[in-house]
Amino acid sequence: MLSDAIRSFYDDLSAGDSSKDVLMMTFPEFGRRVAQNGEGTEHGTAAPVMIFEDKITPGFF
């Protein structure tokens, strides 16, 4: 699971005092359009991105 992998990697970074030097980002292989067409949603240019870092302000932007 992605969350387990991120947690494990972050724990390793923290143990070595390196987490403050690393920014992690995830994004899917492809995005989807918000508006539906006849068959659902088609491939688009936008996709969700998650960023992980020690000092980032949590939230949705």
PDBQT receptor file of N, H, CA, C and O in Angstrom, charges set to zero:
ATOM      1  N   MET A   1       0.845  -1.171   0.000  1.00  0.00    +0.000 N 
ATOM      2  CA  MET A   1       0.000   0.000   0.000  1.00  0.00    +0.000 C 
ATOM      3  C   MET A   1       0.898   1.244   0.000  1.00  0.00    +0.000 C 
ATOM      4  O   MET A   1       1.931   1.275   0.669  1.00  0.00    +0.000 OA
ATOM      5  N   LEU A   2       0.496   2.246  -0.746  1.00  0.00    +0.000 N 
ATOM      6  H   LEU A   2      -0.343   2.220  -1.290  1.00  0.00    +0.000 HD
ATOM      7  CA  LEU A   2       1.294   3.462  -0.878  1.00  0.00    +0.000 C 
ATOM      8  C   LEU A   2       1.551   4.124   0.471  1.00  0.00    +0.000 C 
ATOM      9  O   LEU A   2       2.674   4.547   0.747  1.00  0.00    +0.000 OA
ATOM     10  N   SER A   3       0.539   4.218   1.303  1.00  0.00    +0.000 N 
ATOM     11  H   SER A   3      -0.374   3.875   1.079  1.00  0.00    +0.000 HD
ATOM     12  CA  SER A   3       0.713   4.894   2.598  1.00  0.00    +0.000 C 
ATOM     13  C   SER A   3       1.746   4.177   3.464  1.00  0.00    +0.000 C 
ATOM     14  O   SER A   3       2.501   4.826   4.188  1.00  0.00    +0.000 OA
ATOM     15  N   ASP A   4       1.788   2.858   3.398  1.00  0.00    +0.000 N 
ATOM     16  H   ASP A   4       1.175   2.330   2.810  1.00  0.00    +0.000 HD
ATOM     17  CA  ASP A   4       2.792   2.097   4.160  1.00  0.00    +0.000 C 
ATOM     18  C   ASP A   4       4.204   2.380   3.645  1.00  0.00    +0.000 C 
ATOM     19  O   ASP A   4       5.138   2.524   4.434  1.00  0.00    +0.000 OA
ATOM     20  N   ALA A   5       4.355   2.459   2.348  1.00  0.00    +0.000 N 
ATOM     21  H   ALA A   5       3.596   2.342   1.707  1.00  0.00    +0.000 HD
ATOM     22  CA  ALA A   5       5.663   2.730   1.762  1.00  0.00    +0.000 C 
ATOM     23  C   ALA A   5       6.147   4.133   2.116  1.00  0.00    +0.000 C 
ATOM     24  O   ALA A   5       7.320   4.327   2.435  1.00  0.00    +0.000 OA
ATOM     25  N   ILE A   6       5.245   5.110   2.061  1.00  0.00    +0.000 N 
ATOM     26  H   ILE A   6       4.292   4.954   1.803  1.00  0.00    +0.000 HD
ATOM     27  CA  ILE A   6       5.607   6.488   2.411  1.00  0.00    +0.000 C 
ATOM     28  C   ILE A   6       5.995   6.570   3.876  1.00  0.00    +0.000 C 
ATOM     29  O   ILE A   6       6.998   7.197   4.215  1.00  0.00    +0.000 OA
ATOM     30  N   ARG A   7       5.222   5.951   4.741  1.00  0.00    +0.000 N 
ATOM     31  H   ARG A   7       4.407   5.442   4.465  1.00  0.00    +0.000 HD
ATOM     32  CA  ARG A   7       5.516   5.959   6.178  1.00  0.00    +0.000 C 
ATOM     33  C   ARG A   7       6.871   5.306   6.459  1.00  0.00    +0.000 C 
ATOM     34  O   ARG A   7       7.663   5.848   7.230  1.00  0.00    +0.000 OA
ATOM     35  N   SER A   8       7.143   4.175   5.859  1.00  0.00    +0.000 N 
ATOM     36  H   SER A   8       6.500   3.735   5.232  1.00  0.00    +0.000 HD
ATOM     37  CA  SER A   8       8.409   3.473   6.065  1.00  0.00    +0.000 C 
ATOM     38  C   SER A   8       9.588   4.323   5.590  1.00  0.00    +0.000 C 
ATOM     39  O   SER A   8      10.601   4.422   6.283  1.00  0.00    +0.000 OA
ATOM     40  N   PHE A   9       9.460   4.927   4.426  1.00  0.00    +0.000 N 
ATOM     41  H   PHE A   9       8.637   4.846   3.864  1.00  0.00    +0.000 HD
ATOM     42  CA  PHE A   9      10.521   5.777   3.893  1.00  0.00    +0.000 C 
ATOM     43  C   PHE A   9      10.742   6.978   4.806  1.00  0.00    +0.000 C 
ATOM     44  O   PHE A   9      11.881   7.328   5.118  1.00  0.00    +0.000 OA
ATOM     45  N   TYR A  10       9.651   7.606   5.231  1.00  0.00    +0.000 N 
ATOM     46  H   TYR A  10       8.726   7.322   4.978  1.00  0.00    +0.000 HD
ATOM     47  CA  TYR A  10       9.759   8.779   6.105  1.00  0.00    +0.000 C 
ATOM     48  C   TYR A  10      10.369   8.406   7.457  1.00  0.00    +0.000 C 
ATOM     49  O   TYR A  10      11.177   9.163   7.994  1.00  0.00    +0.000 OA
ATOM     50  N   ASP A  11      10.002   7.268   8.004  1.00  0.00    +0.000 N 
ATOM     51  H   ASP A  11       9.346   6.653   7.568  1.00  0.00    +0.000 HD
ATOM     52  CA  ASP A  11      10.594   6.809   9.267  1.00  0.00    +0.000 C 
ATOM     53  C   ASP A  11      12.098   6.617   9.125  1.00  0.00    +0.000 C 
ATOM     54  O   ASP A  11      12.862   6.978  10.020  1.00  0.00    +0.000 OA
ATOM     55  N   ASP A  12      12.526   6.044   7.992  1.00  0.00    +0.000 N 
ATOM     56  H   ASP A  12      11.906   5.751   7.265  1.00  0.00    +0.000 HD
ATOM     57  CA  ASP A  12      13.956   5.871   7.741  1.00  0.00    +0.000 C 
ATOM     58  C   ASP A  12      14.668   7.218   7.640  1.00  0.00    +0.000 C 
ATOM     59  O   ASP A  12      15.762   7.388   8.179  1.00  0.00    +0.000 OA
ATOM     60  N   LEU A  13      14.051   8.167   6.955  1.00  0.00    +0.000 N 
ATOM     61  H   LEU A  13      13.163   8.029   6.517  1.00  0.00    +0.000 HD
ATOM     62  CA  LEU A  13      14.640   9.499   6.845  1.00  0.00    +0.000 C 
ATOM     63  C   LEU A  13      14.757  10.156   8.219  1.00  0.00    +0.000 C 
ATOM     64  O   LEU A  13      15.784  10.751   8.543  1.00  0.00    +0.000 OA
ATOM     65  N   SER A  14      13.699  10.045   9.023  1.00  0.00    +0.000 N 
ATOM     66  H   SER A  14      12.865   9.561   8.760  1.00  0.00    +0.000 HD
ATOM     67  CA  SER A  14      13.690  10.662  10.354  1.00  0.00    +0.000 C 
ATOM     68  C   SER A  14      14.743  10.050  11.267  1.00  0.00    +0.000 C 
ATOM     69  O   SER A  14      15.371  10.759  12.054  1.00  0.00    +0.000 OA
ATOM     70  N   ALA A  15      14.938   8.752  11.169  1.00  0.00    +0.000 N 
ATOM     71  H   ALA A  15      14.428   8.176  10.530  1.00  0.00    +0.000 HD
ATOM     72  CA  ALA A  15      15.920   8.066  12.010  1.00  0.00    +0.000 C 
ATOM     73  C   ALA A  15      17.331   8.567  11.713  1.00  0.00    +0.000 C 
ATOM     74  O   ALA A  15      18.177   8.607  12.607  1.00  0.00    +0.000 OA
ATOM     75  N   GLY A  16      17.584   8.942  10.485  1.00  0.00    +0.000 N 
ATOM     76  H   GLY A  16      16.897   8.909   9.759  1.00  0.00    +0.000 HD
ATOM     77  CA  GLY A  16      18.891   9.449  10.098  1.00  0.00    +0.000 C 
ATOM     78  C   GLY A  16      18.970  10.958  10.099  1.00  0.00    +0.000 C 
ATOM     79  O   GLY A  16      19.955  11.523   9.622  1.00  0.00    +0.000 OA
ATOM     80  N   ASP A  17      17.948  11.631  10.629  1.00  0.00    +0.000 N 
ATOM     81  H   ASP A  17      17.148  11.172  11.016  1.00  0.00    +0.000 HD
ATOM     82  CA  ASP A  17      17.867  13.094  10.689  1.00  0.00    +0.000 C 
ATOM     83  C   ASP A  17      17.940  13.730   9.298  1.00  0.00    +0.000 C 
ATOM     84  O   ASP A  17      18.498  14.815   9.137  1.00  0.00    +0.000 OA
ATOM     85  N   SER A  18      17.382  13.058   8.306  1.00  0.00    +0.000 N 
ATOM     86  H   SER A  18      16.929  12.176   8.437  1.00  0.00    +0.000 HD
ATOM     87  CA  SER A  18      17.409  13.572   6.937  1.00  0.00    +0.000 C 
ATOM     88  C   SER A  18      16.051  14.060   6.454  1.00  0.00    +0.000 C 
ATOM     89  O   SER A  18      15.954  14.613   5.358  1.00  0.00    +0.000 OA
ATOM     90  N   SER A  19      15.002  13.868   7.244  1.00  0.00    +0.000 N 
ATOM     91  H   SER A  19      15.081  13.419   8.134  1.00  0.00    +0.000 HD
ATOM     92  CA  SER A  19      13.658  14.211   6.764  1.00  0.00    +0.000 C 
ATOM     93  C   SER A  19      13.524  15.698   6.461  1.00  0.00    +0.000 C 
ATOM     94  O   SER A  19      12.719  16.085   5.614  1.00  0.00    +0.000 OA
ATOM     95  N   LYS A  20      14.299  16.530   7.138  1.00  0.00    +0.000 N 
ATOM     96  H   LYS A  20      14.954  16.216   7.825  1.00  0.00    +0.000 HD
ATOM     97  CA  LYS A  20      14.207  17.971   6.898  1.00  0.00    +0.000 C 
ATOM     98  C   LYS A  20      14.797  18.377   5.545  1.00  0.00    +0.000 C 
ATOM     99  O   LYS A  20      14.585  19.499   5.085  1.00  0.00    +0.000 OA
ATOM    100  N   ASP A  21      15.536  17.467   4.911  1.00  0.00    +0.000 N 
ATOM    101  H   ASP A  21      15.708  16.556   5.285  1.00  0.00    +0.000 HD
ATOM    102  CA  ASP A  21      16.192  17.753   3.641  1.00  0.00    +0.000 C 
ATOM    103  C   ASP A  21      15.472  17.165   2.433  1.00  0.00    +0.000 C 
ATOM    104  O   ASP A  21      15.953  17.287   1.307  1.00  0.00    +0.000 OA
ATOM    105  N   VAL A  22      14.320  16.527   2.657  1.00  0.00    +0.000 N 
ATOM    106  H   VAL A  22      13.929  16.428   3.573  1.00  0.00    +0.000 HD
ATOM    107  CA  VAL A  22      13.645  15.796   1.579  1.00  0.00    +0.000 C 
ATOM    108  C   VAL A  22      12.209  16.268   1.421  1.00  0.00    +0.000 C 
ATOM    109  O   VAL A  22      11.493  16.445   2.407  1.00  0.00    +0.000 OA
ATOM    110  N   LEU A  23      11.793  16.470   0.186  1.00  0.00    +0.000 N 
ATOM    111  H   LEU A  23      12.374  16.327  -0.615  1.00  0.00    +0.000 HD
ATOM    112  CA  LEU A  23      10.406  16.753  -0.164  1.00  0.00    +0.000 C 
ATOM    113  C   LEU A  23       9.935  15.567  -0.994  1.00  0.00    +0.000 C 
ATOM    114  O   LEU A  23      10.574  15.214  -1.985  1.00  0.00    +0.000 OA
ATOM    115  N   MET A  24       8.825  14.948  -0.600  1.00  0.00    +0.000 N 
ATOM    116  H   MET A  24       8.306  15.235   0.206  1.00  0.00    +0.000 HD
ATOM    117  CA  MET A  24       8.282  13.817  -1.343  1.00  0.00    +0.000 C 
ATOM    118  C   MET A  24       7.023  14.262  -2.076  1.00  0.00    +0.000 C 
ATOM    119  O   MET A  24       6.245  15.070  -1.569  1.00  0.00    +0.000 OA
ATOM    120  N   MET A  25       6.839  13.723  -3.272  1.00  0.00    +0.000 N 
ATOM    121  H   MET A  25       7.472  13.067  -3.684  1.00  0.00    +0.000 HD
ATOM    122  CA  MET A  25       5.648  14.051  -4.054  1.00  0.00    +0.000 C 
ATOM    123  C   MET A  25       5.162  12.787  -4.744  1.00  0.00    +0.000 C 
ATOM    124  O   MET A  25       5.957  12.013  -5.278  1.00  0.00    +0.000 OA
ATOM    125  N   THR A  26       3.857  12.586  -4.729  1.00  0.00    +0.000 N 
ATOM    126  H   THR A  26       3.211  13.215  -4.296  1.00  0.00    +0.000 HD
ATOM    127  CA  THR A  26       3.257  11.477  -5.468  1.00  0.00    +0.000 C 
ATOM    128  C   THR A  26       2.259  12.036  -6.470  1.00  0.00    +0.000 C 
ATOM    129  O   THR A  26       1.638  13.073  -6.240  1.00  0.00    +0.000 OA
ATOM    130  N   PHE A  27       2.116  11.335  -7.579  1.00  0.00    +0.000 N 
ATOM    131  H   PHE A  27       2.620  10.492  -7.766  1.00  0.00    +0.000 HD
ATOM    132  CA  PHE A  27       1.090  11.692  -8.552  1.00  0.00    +0.000 C 
ATOM    133  C   PHE A  27       0.735  10.440  -9.334  1.00  0.00    +0.000 C 
ATOM    134  O   PHE A  27       1.576   9.556  -9.499  1.00  0.00    +0.000 OA
ATOM    135  N   PRO A  28      -0.504  10.350  -9.819  1.00  0.00    +0.000 N 
ATOM    136  CA  PRO A  28      -0.926   9.142 -10.535  1.00  0.00    +0.000 C 
ATOM    137  C   PRO A  28      -0.353   9.109 -11.951  1.00  0.00    +0.000 C 
ATOM    138  O   PRO A  28       0.181  10.094 -12.461  1.00  0.00    +0.000 OA
ATOM    139  N   GLU A  29      -0.487   7.959 -12.548  1.00  0.00    +0.000 N 
ATOM    140  H   GLU A  29      -0.921   7.159 -12.135  1.00  0.00    +0.000 HD
ATOM    141  CA  GLU A  29       0.016   7.756 -13.904  1.00  0.00    +0.000 C 
ATOM    142  C   GLU A  29      -0.690   8.663 -14.921  1.00  0.00    +0.000 C 
ATOM    143  O   GLU A  29      -0.074   9.123 -15.883  1.00  0.00    +0.000 OA
ATOM    144  N   PHE A  30      -1.968   8.912 -14.701  1.00  0.00    +0.000 N 
ATOM    145  H   PHE A  30      -2.468   8.539 -13.920  1.00  0.00    +0.000 HD
ATOM    146  CA  PHE A  30      -2.705   9.788 -15.596  1.00  0.00    +0.000 C 
ATOM    147  C   PHE A  30      -3.848  10.437 -14.833  1.00  0.00    +0.000 C 
ATOM    148  O   PHE A  30      -4.251   9.957 -13.773  1.00  0.00    +0.000 OA
ATOM    149  N   GLY A  31      -4.364  11.526 -15.374  1.00  0.00    +0.000 N 
ATOM    150  H   GLY A  31      -4.036  11.917 -16.235  1.00  0.00    +0.000 HD
ATOM    151  CA  GLY A  31      -5.474  12.233 -14.747  1.00  0.00    +0.000 C 
ATOM    152  C   GLY A  31      -6.784  11.960 -15.451  1.00  0.00    +0.000 C 
ATOM    153  O   GLY A  31      -6.834  11.290 -16.482  1.00  0.00    +0.000 OA
ATOM    154  N   ARG A  32      -7.811  12.479 -14.887  1.00  0.00    +0.000 N 
ATOM    155  H   ARG A  32      -7.770  13.024 -14.050  1.00  0.00    +0.000 HD
ATOM    156  CA  ARG A  32      -9.149  12.383 -15.476  1.00  0.00    +0.000 C 
ATOM    157  C   ARG A  32      -9.764  13.772 -15.534  1.00  0.00    +0.000 C 
ATOM    158  O   ARG A  32      -9.469  14.629 -14.700  1.00  0.00    +0.000 OA
ATOM    159  N   ARG A  33     -10.607  13.983 -16.510  1.00  0.00    +0.000 N 
ATOM    160  H   ARG A  33     -10.846  13.287 -17.187  1.00  0.00    +0.000 HD
ATOM    161  CA  ARG A  33     -11.358  15.246 -16.580  1.00  0.00    +0.000 C 
ATOM    162  C   ARG A  33     -12.470  15.217 -15.540  1.00  0.00    +0.000 C 
ATOM    163  O   ARG A  33     -12.985  14.154 -15.195  1.00  0.00    +0.000 OA
ATOM    164  N   VAL A  34     -12.827  16.379 -15.052  1.00  0.00    +0.000 N 
ATOM    165  H   VAL A  34     -12.408  17.243 -15.332  1.00  0.00    +0.000 HD
ATOM    166  CA  VAL A  34     -13.886  16.463 -14.046  1.00  0.00    +0.000 C 
ATOM    167  C   VAL A  34     -15.250  16.181 -14.675  1.00  0.00    +0.000 C 
ATOM    168  O   VAL A  34     -16.047  15.420 -14.127  1.00  0.00    +0.000 OA
ATOM    169  N   ALA A  35     -15.513  16.795 -15.822  1.00  0.00    +0.000 N 
ATOM    170  H   ALA A  35     -14.866  17.413 -16.267  1.00  0.00    +0.000 HD
ATOM    171  CA  ALA A  35     -16.810  16.626 -16.486  1.00  0.00    +0.000 C 
ATOM    172  C   ALA A  35     -16.913  15.235 -17.105  1.00  0.00    +0.000 C 
ATOM    173  O   ALA A  35     -15.957  14.735 -17.697  1.00  0.00    +0.000 OA
ATOM    174  N   GLN A  36     -18.079  14.622 -16.961  1.00  0.00    +0.000 N 
ATOM    175  H   GLN A  36     -18.856  15.028 -16.480  1.00  0.00    +0.000 HD
ATOM    176  CA  GLN A  36     -18.290  13.294 -17.531  1.00  0.00    +0.000 C 
ATOM    177  C   GLN A  36     -18.696  13.393 -18.994  1.00  0.00    +0.000 C 
ATOM    178  O   GLN A  36     -19.360  14.343 -19.411  1.00  0.00    +0.000 OA
ATOM    179  N   ASN A  37     -18.283  12.390 -19.763  1.00  0.00    +0.000 N 
ATOM    180  H   ASN A  37     -17.744  11.619 -19.424  1.00  0.00    +0.000 HD
ATOM    181  CA  ASN A  37     -18.803  12.247 -21.112  1.00  0.00    +0.000 C 
ATOM    182  C   ASN A  37     -19.805  11.097 -21.072  1.00  0.00    +0.000 C 
ATOM    183  O   ASN A  37     -20.252  10.737 -19.983  1.00  0.00    +0.000 OA
ATOM    184  N   GLY A  38     -20.167  10.521 -22.171  1.00  0.00    +0.000 N 
ATOM    185  H   GLY A  38     -19.804  10.813 -23.055  1.00  0.00    +0.000 HD
ATOM    186  CA  GLY A  38     -21.165   9.462 -22.195  1.00  0.00    +0.000 C 
ATOM    187  C   GLY A  38     -20.744   8.184 -21.488  1.00  0.00    +0.000 C 
ATOM    188  O   GLY A  38     -21.604   7.420 -21.048  1.00  0.00    +0.000 OA
ATOM    189  N   GLU A  39     -19.466   7.934 -21.370  1.00  0.00    +0.000 N 
ATOM    190  H   GLU A  39     -18.768   8.554 -21.727  1.00  0.00    +0.000 HD
ATOM    191  CA  GLU A  39     -18.971   6.687 -20.801  1.00  0.00    +0.000 C 
ATOM    192  C   GLU A  39     -18.297   6.865 -19.437  1.00  0.00    +0.000 C 
ATOM    193  O   GLU A  39     -17.691   5.923 -18.926  1.00  0.00    +0.000 OA
ATOM    194  N   GLY A  40     -18.389   8.031 -18.854  1.00  0.00    +0.000 N 
ATOM    195  H   GLY A  40     -18.881   8.797 -19.269  1.00  0.00    +0.000 HD
ATOM    196  CA  GLY A  40     -17.692   8.295 -17.585  1.00  0.00    +0.000 C 
ATOM    197  C   GLY A  40     -16.814   9.516 -17.747  1.00  0.00    +0.000 C 
ATOM    198  O   GLY A  40     -17.252  10.527 -18.296  1.00  0.00    +0.000 OA
ATOM    199  N   THR A  41     -15.593   9.437 -17.282  1.00  0.00    +0.000 N 
ATOM    200  H   THR A  41     -15.237   8.616 -16.836  1.00  0.00    +0.000 HD
ATOM    201  CA  THR A  41     -14.674  10.552 -17.470  1.00  0.00    +0.000 C 
ATOM    202  C   THR A  41     -13.516  10.103 -18.342  1.00  0.00    +0.000 C 
ATOM    203  O   THR A  41     -13.033   8.977 -18.222  1.00  0.00    +0.000 OA
ATOM    204  N   GLU A  42     -13.079  10.982 -19.210  1.00  0.00    +0.000 N 
ATOM    205  H   GLU A  42     -13.472  11.897 -19.308  1.00  0.00    +0.000 HD
ATOM    206  CA  GLU A  42     -11.983  10.626 -20.100  1.00  0.00    +0.000 C 
ATOM    207  C   GLU A  42     -10.659  11.133 -19.549  1.00  0.00    +0.000 C 
ATOM    208  O   GLU A  42     -10.626  11.919 -18.603  1.00  0.00    +0.000 OA
ATOM    209  N   HIS A  43      -9.590  10.683 -20.141  1.00  0.00    +0.000 N 
ATOM    210  H   HIS A  43      -9.617  10.044 -20.910  1.00  0.00    +0.000 HD
ATOM    211  CA  HIS A  43      -8.269  11.104 -19.701  1.00  0.00    +0.000 C 
ATOM    212  C   HIS A  43      -8.129  12.612 -19.851  1.00  0.00    +0.000 C 
ATOM    213  O   HIS A  43      -8.592  13.197 -20.830  1.00  0.00    +0.000 OA
ATOM    214  N   GLY A  44      -7.490  13.228 -18.878  1.00  0.00    +0.000 N 
ATOM    215  H   GLY A  44      -7.114  12.753 -18.082  1.00  0.00    +0.000 HD
ATOM    216  CA  GLY A  44      -7.307  14.667 -18.904  1.00  0.00    +0.000 C 
ATOM    217  C   GLY A  44      -5.890  15.043 -18.520  1.00  0.00    +0.000 C 
ATOM    218  O   GLY A  44      -5.019  14.184 -18.385  1.00  0.00    +0.000 OA
ATOM    219  N   THR A  45      -5.674  16.321 -18.348  1.00  0.00    +0.000 N 
ATOM    220  H   THR A  45      -6.381  17.018 -18.458  1.00  0.00    +0.000 HD
ATOM    221  CA  THR A  45      -4.334  16.814 -18.045  1.00  0.00    +0.000 C 
ATOM    222  C   THR A  45      -4.153  17.128 -16.566  1.00  0.00    +0.000 C 
ATOM    223  O   THR A  45      -3.043  17.454 -16.145  1.00  0.00    +0.000 OA
ATOM    224  N   ALA A  46      -5.201  17.039 -15.773  1.00  0.00    +0.000 N 
ATOM    225  H   ALA A  46      -6.102  16.774 -16.115  1.00  0.00    +0.000 HD
ATOM    226  CA  ALA A  46      -5.105  17.348 -14.346  1.00  0.00    +0.000 C 
ATOM    227  C   ALA A  46      -5.172  16.056 -13.537  1.00  0.00    +0.000 C 
ATOM    228  O   ALA A  46      -5.873  15.113 -13.903  1.00  0.00    +0.000 OA
ATOM    229  N   ALA A  47      -4.433  16.034 -12.437  1.00  0.00    +0.000 N 
ATOM    230  H   ALA A  47      -3.863  16.800 -12.140  1.00  0.00    +0.000 HD
ATOM    231  CA  ALA A  47      -4.426  14.855 -11.583  1.00  0.00    +0.000 C 
ATOM    232  C   ALA A  47      -4.082  15.285 -10.159  1.00  0.00    +0.000 C 
ATOM    233  O   ALA A  47      -3.428  16.310  -9.965  1.00  0.00    +0.000 OA
ATOM    234  N   PRO A  48      -4.509  14.522  -9.172  1.00  0.00    +0.000 N 
ATOM    235  CA  PRO A  48      -4.171  14.865  -7.792  1.00  0.00    +0.000 C 
ATOM    236  C   PRO A  48      -2.685  14.651  -7.522  1.00  0.00    +0.000 C 
ATOM    237  O   PRO A  48      -2.079  13.705  -8.023  1.00  0.00    +0.000 OA
ATOM    238  N   VAL A  49      -2.121  15.531  -6.735  1.00  0.00    +0.000 N 
ATOM    239  H   VAL A  49      -2.613  16.300  -6.328  1.00  0.00    +0.000 HD
ATOM    240  CA  VAL A  49      -0.717  15.445  -6.340  1.00  0.00    +0.000 C 
ATOM    241  C   VAL A  49      -0.674  15.540  -4.820  1.00  0.00    +0.000 C 
ATOM    242  O   VAL A  49      -1.369  16.364  -4.226  1.00  0.00    +0.000 OA
ATOM    243  N   MET A  50       0.149  14.689  -4.186  1.00  0.00    +0.000 N 
ATOM    244  H   MET A  50       0.714  14.020  -4.669  1.00  0.00    +0.000 HD
ATOM    245  CA  MET A  50       0.342  14.773  -2.740  1.00  0.00    +0.000 C 
ATOM    246  C   MET A  50       1.802  15.139  -2.484  1.00  0.00    +0.000 C 
ATOM    247  O   MET A  50       2.711  14.572  -3.090  1.00  0.00    +0.000 OA
ATOM    248  N   ILE A  51       2.013  16.094  -1.577  1.00  0.00    +0.000 N 
ATOM    249  H   ILE A  51       1.274  16.555  -1.085  1.00  0.00    +0.000 HD
ATOM    250  CA  ILE A  51       3.357  16.531  -1.226  1.00  0.00    +0.000 C 
ATOM    251  C   ILE A  51       3.559  16.311   0.261  1.00  0.00    +0.000 C 
ATOM    252  O   ILE A  51       2.691  16.638   1.071  1.00  0.00    +0.000 OA
ATOM    253  N   PHE A  52       4.710  15.754   0.616  1.00  0.00    +0.000 N 
ATOM    254  H   PHE A  52       5.415  15.489  -0.042  1.00  0.00    +0.000 HD
ATOM    255  CA  PHE A  52       5.038  15.453   2.008  1.00  0.00    +0.000 C 
ATOM    256  C   PHE A  52       6.364  16.131   2.345  1.00  0.00    +0.000 C 
ATOM    257  O   PHE A  52       7.346  16.012   1.612  1.00  0.00    +0.000 OA
ATOM    258  N   GLU A  53       6.370  16.841   3.468  1.00  0.00    +0.000 N 
ATOM    259  H   GLU A  53       5.573  16.938   4.064  1.00  0.00    +0.000 HD
ATOM    260  CA  GLU A  53       7.570  17.535   3.902  1.00  0.00    +0.000 C 
ATOM    261  C   GLU A  53       7.384  17.928   5.355  1.00  0.00    +0.000 C 
ATOM    262  O   GLU A  53       6.246  18.100   5.793  1.00  0.00    +0.000 OA
ATOM    263  N   ASP A  54       8.454  18.077   6.118  1.00  0.00    +0.000 N 
ATOM    264  H   ASP A  54       9.378  17.938   5.762  1.00  0.00    +0.000 HD
ATOM    265  CA  ASP A  54       8.353  18.366   7.552  1.00  0.00    +0.000 C 
ATOM    266  C   ASP A  54       7.596  19.653   7.877  1.00  0.00    +0.000 C 
ATOM    267  O   ASP A  54       6.837  19.688   8.846  1.00  0.00    +0.000 OA
ATOM    268  N   LYS A  55       7.785  20.692   7.097  1.00  0.00    +0.000 N 
ATOM    269  H   LYS A  55       8.401  20.663   6.309  1.00  0.00    +0.000 HD
ATOM    270  CA  LYS A  55       7.246  22.006   7.459  1.00  0.00    +0.000 C 
ATOM    271  C   LYS A  55       6.097  22.471   6.580  1.00  0.00    +0.000 C 
ATOM    272  O   LYS A  55       5.724  23.642   6.639  1.00  0.00    +0.000 OA
ATOM    273  N   ILE A  56       5.535  21.610   5.783  1.00  0.00    +0.000 N 
ATOM    274  H   ILE A  56       5.838  20.658   5.735  1.00  0.00    +0.000 HD
ATOM    275  CA  ILE A  56       4.447  22.007   4.893  1.00  0.00    +0.000 C 
ATOM    276  C   ILE A  56       3.155  22.201   5.683  1.00  0.00    +0.000 C 
ATOM    277  O   ILE A  56       2.908  21.491   6.658  1.00  0.00    +0.000 OA
ATOM    278  N   THR A  57       2.345  23.144   5.271  1.00  0.00    +0.000 N 
ATOM    279  H   THR A  57       2.545  23.721   4.479  1.00  0.00    +0.000 HD
ATOM    280  CA  THR A  57       1.053  23.385   5.901  1.00  0.00    +0.000 C 
ATOM    281  C   THR A  57       0.043  22.394   5.316  1.00  0.00    +0.000 C 
ATOM    282  O   THR A  57      -0.192  22.402   4.108  1.00  0.00    +0.000 OA
ATOM    283  N   PRO A  58      -0.559  21.542   6.154  1.00  0.00    +0.000 N 
ATOM    284  CA  PRO A  58      -1.513  20.561   5.639  1.00  0.00    +0.000 C 
ATOM    285  C   PRO A  58      -2.745  21.236   5.032  1.00  0.00    +0.000 C 
ATOM    286  O   PRO A  58      -3.135  22.327   5.447  1.00  0.00    +0.000 OA
ATOM    287  N   GLY A  59      -3.341  20.582   4.063  1.00  0.00    +0.000 N 
ATOM    288  H   GLY A  59      -3.024  19.696   3.726  1.00  0.00    +0.000 HD
ATOM    289  CA  GLY A  59      -4.585  21.057   3.504  1.00  0.00    +0.000 C 
ATOM    290  C   GLY A  59      -4.734  20.722   2.038  1.00  0.00    +0.000 C 
ATOM    291  O   GLY A  59      -3.889  20.046   1.450  1.00  0.00    +0.000 OA
ATOM    292  N   PHE A  60      -5.818  21.203   1.455  1.00  0.00    +0.000 N 
ATOM    293  H   PHE A  60      -6.504  21.752   1.932  1.00  0.00    +0.000 HD
ATOM    294  CA  PHE A  60      -6.114  21.019   0.033  1.00  0.00    +0.000 C 
ATOM    295  C   PHE A  60      -5.937  22.343  -0.649  1.00  0.00    +0.000 C 
ATOM    296  O   PHE A  60      -6.433  23.365  -0.174  1.00  0.00    +0.000 OA
ATOM    297  N   PHE A  61      -5.226  22.337  -1.775  1.00  0.00    +0.000 N 
ATOM    298  H   PHE A  61      -4.823  21.506  -2.161  1.00  0.00    +0.000 HD
ATOM    299  CA  PHE A  61      -4.977  23.570  -2.507  1.00  0.00    +0.000 C 
ATOM    300  C   PHE A  61      -5.338  23.388  -3.950  1.00  0.00    +0.000 C 
ATOM    301  O   PHE A  61      -5.201  24.320  -4.743  1.00  0.00    +0.000 OA
TER     302      PHE A  61
